[in-house]
């Protein structure tokens, strides 16, 4: 009985609904967690991939990378990368989020998006906080 009580007590320790990592690709639904609805992706205001590291990417590749940002923020354990890949195998990248923390009533996470295009790596770091509707707002 004590073992069950301890397991229940420990299960409430996570800050954000975090599951495993996963991969996101143009033709795959194998990533952990459901795809973010369009309204949640729009609320992310381009995320990190909307900045200079995403310059030169197709709209499709940016969308795949933004889905990976959402999945890393919403579901991934700290440090576990969510990999993504554009159509045809390039470009590709990964997103890793740090341990969640609270700011007021919001869960926030720092995260890094890495993009590889033509053998060159580009990286950007940022912080996003989770809103009550499930969207993540990047802090600028």
C-alpha positions, -999 to 999 in steps of 0.1 A, spaced: 0 0 0 28 24 9 44 17 -25 12 27 -44 9 59 -23 46 68 -31 40 62 -68 9 84 -68 27 111 -49 57 111 -73 35 111 -104 24 147 -96 60 161 -97 61 170 -134 56 206 -143 45 202 -179 28 173 -197 61 158 -208 64 125 -226 92 111 -248 110 129 -276 103 120 -311 110 128 -347 90 150 -371 93 146 -408 74 157 -439 59 123 -443 58 109 -408 33 110 -379 57 90 -357 66 119 -335 55 118 -299 24 137 -291 -2 150 -315 4 176 -341 -3 211 -329 -35 226 -342 -31 256 -366 -42 281 -339 -14 269 -315 12 270 -343 1 305 -352 3 317 -316 40 306 -316 47 336 -339 73 317 -359 92 304 -329 130 303 -332 128 290 -368 111 322 -378 143 341 -371 176 341 -390 183 304 -386 152 297 -407 161 320 -435 162 302 -468 140 274 -457 108 266 -476 75 273 -459 70 235 -456 104 230 -438 97 260 -414 63 244 -406 79 210 -398 105 227 -377 79 247 -358 59 215 -351 91 201 -337 95 232 -314 60 227 -301 66 190 -294 99 197 -277 83 224 -255 51 204 -247 62 168 -245 99 163 -243 119 156 -212 147 181 -205 176 177 -229 158 151 -251 160 164 -287 131 162 -311 145 157 -346 129 170 -378 136 166 -415 124 184 -445 112 167 -477 140 150 -496 162 147 -465 173 183 -463 172 205 -445 171 189 -411 174 199 -375 166 193 -339 150 211 -309 159 204 -273 141 221 -244 155 225 -209 138 217 -176 105 235 -172 101 262 -146 73 285 -134 70 322 -139 38 333 -120 11 309 -132 29 299 -165 53 270 -172 83 282 -192 112 265 -209 144 275 -225 151 257 -257 175 254 -286 167 249 -323 195 236 -345 192 236 -383 216 219 -408 215 231 -444 242 221 -468 264 207 -441 263 240 -421 248 241 -386 230 271 -374 216 274 -339 193 297 -319 182 298 -283 151 311 -268 125 309 -240 88 302 -244 60 301 -218 29 280 -220 -5 297 -221 -37 283 -207 -50 273 -241 -19 251 -247 0 274 -270 35 285 -263 45 322 -265 82 329 -273 97 356 -251 116 383 -270 
